[in-house]
Amino acid sequence: MVYAIIQARMNSSRLPGKVLLDICGLPVLVHVVKRVQLAKRVDEVILATSNTSSDDSLEQCCIKNNIKCFRGSEDDVLDRFYKAVMWAGAKEEDYVVRITADCPFIDAEIIDLVVETAKNSNCDYVSNTIKPTYPDGLDVEVFTVKALKKAWENAKLKSEREHVTPFLYKHPELFKTQNVENELDYSDLRWTLDEKEDFEVINNVYNELYKKDSFFNMKDILMLYKSKPEIFIKNIKFKRNEGYEKSLLQDGQL
């Protein structure tokens, strides 16, 4: 079994409530779930949010849209992930796909590619983020439940608990890892949702490409980027992985 766990919360420091912002008549969260559900290698999709009252609206959104929802620790997201997987009934040999709800362009074809790579390589952890070559916002991480359990038991640093996977890719002596790379490097493109400028870009792209019950992928967005680069300009000043770098600073690692 392959379980896709989508993490989300309402109290984002930079853009509060971002995952329930409306795009083309649906909340961002619902778009993300629908896109993950299109992945052929994913068997079950679960939202993992916190058990604080600020995230009650996320659970209500899940109920309204028939999305499975697990609630756990607000700050220890690794604990939330592991307990969500256990709640779903996963076994150690099963796989987990980690997706964040601030990625409204998440691509089902890329998810399938990373899952297939993980299964074929017998790796503990496979992602397209160890050396990024895909646009920021198409991040996919896949790992075994057994590896997740080991991280849950042993990770100590705040950055390792808050961001779920650093313990996996920072310990090659414990885990077999692999990176999935695109033929061309598009890592400088920003397609994630952290700032109001990101939302303007994402909303523009959806207005150009979105049609109900149809799927647009990375290639479609790149074609739009080449034909109408002006709609992608608003958020180019922001850099990748600012949240993780903030956690590293708090750990004294930067």
Secondary structure, DSSP 8 states (H G I E B T S, - for coil): -EEEEEE--S--SSSTTGGG-EETTEEHHHHHHHHHHT-TT--EEEEEEESSGGGHHHHHHHHHTT-EEEEE-SS-HHHHHHHHHHHTT--TTSEEEEEETT-TT--HHHHHHHHHHHHHHT-SEEESTTTT-S-BT---EEEEHHHHHHHHHH--SHHHHHSSSHHHHT-TTT--EEE---SS--TT-B---SSHHHHHHHHHHHHHH--TT----HHHHHHHHHH-GGGG-TTTTS-TTHHHHHHHHHHT--
